[in-house]
Amino acid sequence: MDLALALQLDAMDPGLNPANLPYFAARSLLRLTLAFGLSLGFALAYGIAAAMSRRASHVLLPVLDVLQSVPVLGFLPVVFIFILTRVPGDSGKELASVILIFTAMVWAMTFAVISGINQIPNDIKEASKAYGVTRSRYLRQVVLPAVYPELIWGCILAWGGAWYFIPVEEYVSFGTTTNVHLPGLGFFIAQAAAQSRLDSAILGLVAMVLVIVAINRIVWRPLVARTEKYRYESTGGQRGFHARHGKLRSSLLKYEGRLATPIVSFFKYEKMNLSSFLETVPRVHVPPKVRERLSRIFLVTRVIVIIGFLGLMVLVIFFLENSPIPTIQAALNQIQSFQPIPNCTDCLSGFPLLAYSTASSLFRLLAAYLIALGWTLLAGIAIAMRQRLAKILIPLFDIGQSIPATALFPIVTLLILSRVASPMGTQLASIILLLTGMQWYLLFNIVGAIHNIPNDISESVSAYGVSGKRFIREILIPASFPAIISGSMQAWGGGWNATIVSEYIVTGAQQVQQVAGLGAVLVNASNAGSAGTVVIATAIVIMTSTILIINRLVWHRLLKRADRYKFES
Amino acid sequence: MTEEPVVRIDNVSKSFLSEDKLVSVLQNVSFNVGKEFLCIVGPSGCGKSTLLRMIDGLDRPSQGSVYFHGKPVEGPTPMMGMVFQTFALIPWKTVLENVEMGLAWVRITDEDRLKRSEKFIQDVGLDGFEASYPKELSGGMKQRVGIARALALEPEVLLMDEPFSSLDALTAEGLRKEVLEIWSNPQFSTNSVIMVTHNVQEAVSMADTVIVMSPRPGKVIDNVRIEMDRPRDQRDPRFYDYVDRIISKIS
């Protein structure tokens, strides 16, 4: 029905007219709402089944774990190729887009359902049993209310993650043959940037932020307000804190919920390995020794499971495309001969290319991380030291983080590439794009930690005259250490996710600017059609393994050390 | 002319904005604290903790003033030491470091600071736990650290905010006795103790003066001198009379 209009818009100057913005906003929202409906149904069914049936949980939880740990943006080309070959035309593109948004939304929500059910106190479970509450009544009167608060936060997280995808999905090209252009706000921004129309691009961005803020105000805020009612009382602590910092606190909670790319759930639940899955299952006793062994082999197991899963996907694609299914030798040859730039004699190819790309991505991530850590730590300290500054900065940060980083990409690229020549300009643009995908996790974790310093502690510190540099060095920085670590894990997750959109940048008139990196490899491989699927799978495996290894070697160790910097509740 | 008390609370009121409504916590509170053990008793939410924080200069009255030796209190001073309900120990600092941190005001050499901290850790019976972290201590021991930190300042006024209410009954009873012992020690440099509590028995067993406050907004509704020698016998009929008098005022 709307396709005719969409095609018409595509044919003429595709809607850089601001009058089209409401229409584009409606189209983006429609896609999001459809995907949200699917996600909600799936999350409730899957989550309740996994949390309430012991037998089902043995299968459902590990499967969920694998599904949510595959970087979703890496999925993107695979899913598009898969669906576009089945359902041609615009309806196929819409379908693919909705399914991808669904994959971005669903994991956070499913885990929210499970964690909500897990928060039901044992007393309540036992009381329900003791008083003979029927299963359906238990579901309605105990489970669903317990799920509600977590699920609302999960939904907010899911929407944040989904907005991150909107600009990517509405404007992608695979090679020269497949262009996915779907009418929507992301498309508007990308089109404007492609035509070097900075004014229109910013207009589109403003429209997107307005829509996001409006949805938060109209839909989520009233729902969040009701969550308190359904929460089981947790530790008291922080007496008086709520009264004084009530407003600030609720806005911080909001960030915690909204800071989102899909990969966050991956890091949030990464510790939920097989052994702790078993713990969530009632009445199953896992001996500590078994548990320890499970957690030790887990890294390898995970990588193997992901390799298996992606291998299966590759096979499915080959099968569906009726291509001959490659032997392992043929697959290795495909990787070996993969070289993204045609007719380039001294370019790397195959495994050296993958290794160099990984190192290159890592280097840029590190640069962006250090910049992010520096400024966010300073901002956190500034906010802690000057309450008045917090009142100005927090709303600014609020707006800043509500902008999906991917929507900023075309604008940042446009601004930088017109000033700094390639390749320096491309490198710089790429690092800044990564920064936009990383910084908010650190900022809100740090600011949140500083605001969660118990009232008695901050009062005792000032009662005993600890102030200035000493206060920063001995209190503020140690107190935010655990938050810095968990924020860093999330930031690196967001950063890896952003590599896929930040290393291969299409500027005006289909001009491609790229830097070496795993993200660029993924995009290039997807341009190669089905022949590239083996390379895509390999690149995803390398990326996921790198994430897991860095987690294990760096963050988990630091996280253990962070325990002593936590306040007792 | 009467002698200026150690702490004088002069017509203090406190209110704050909560969700755009002005909530009054304290209303026209006045009393004097001499060289004595004074307890402020009242139901929760009557602003007694807020009052204690205003005496220490951690909070400001909306109206009225708090005077320390005739001078308005403008911020925390090393002349007062504070003991917190939740102990308020820094988890990443050892017992010794926590006590030393309390001496940030005092300009002495590091060696003297160490000696002084060690002495007070000993005085509260934590000998041998200097290198432990708060996490490794029981509630009672944590509060001993809190008390050592306050005492190490050798403050003129010791402020205690429900110091025993996070402890189990037996531990609290023991620690109460010890605090009274320290207080009765002539070497002890502190002139006044101001303690906030909602436990009427605790107040009557410890204080020279009990200030009784009404529910929010907190007002002083009674000022009771406890004329009993220490140690006080809880089975003494006079003890019951005091307790009954105070409880009947509050409820």
Interface residues (C-beta under 8 A of the other chain):
Chain A: G237 G240 A243 R244 G246 P454 D456 I457 E459 S460 S462 A463 Y464 G465 V466 R470 E474 I475 P478 R564 Y565 K566 F567 E568
Chain B: F16 S18 E19 S49 R53 D56 L58 P76 P78 M80 G81 M82 F84 Q85 T86 F87 A88 I90 P91 W92 K93 M101 G102 L103 A104 W105 Y133 P134 K135 R149 L153
